[in-house]
Amino acid sequence: MSYAHTITVSLPYEEAVIRTREALSGQGFGVLSEIDVRATLETKLGSDAGQSLGDYLILGVCNPALAQKALAADPDMGLLLPCDVVIRRGPDASTTVVQTIDAQTMVQLSAAPAVSEVAADADQRLLAALKELETA
């Protein structure tokens, strides 16, 4: 089972970040955390490490209603929250890659029936956000 949904868009990196945020918001997700991996690597390992990776942003996103249902069904689901969304572009790339976690991964890790419902809803919303980006 793949654990990611991946699309490639012809948007500049900065525009892909803005549109990804908008598409996720339209599906009820807010950004709880943001990790600029390139900047972190440059700070910790030197500029070459970050530059060779290119632009790479991890957004920790959450739909509060879905998170509440998942945590009520199985408190250990907190280990998988928030859902990660990656926006990345290599140094010489002409396209930007956007990825979301496949929320069905949660179903593989929990026996709680309600988690399956939450995962299906979250996955549908994440896929809708990606579809919106593909048509942008």
PyMOL commands that set and color helices and strands:
alter all, ss='L'
color gray80, all
select helices_A, chain A and resi 13-26+37-45+47-53+64-73+75-80+105-109+113-134
alter helices_A, ss='H'
color red, helices_A
select strands_A, chain A and resi 4-9+30-36+55-62+83-89+96-101
alter strands_A, ss='S'
color yellow, strands_A
deselect
rebuild
show_as cartoon
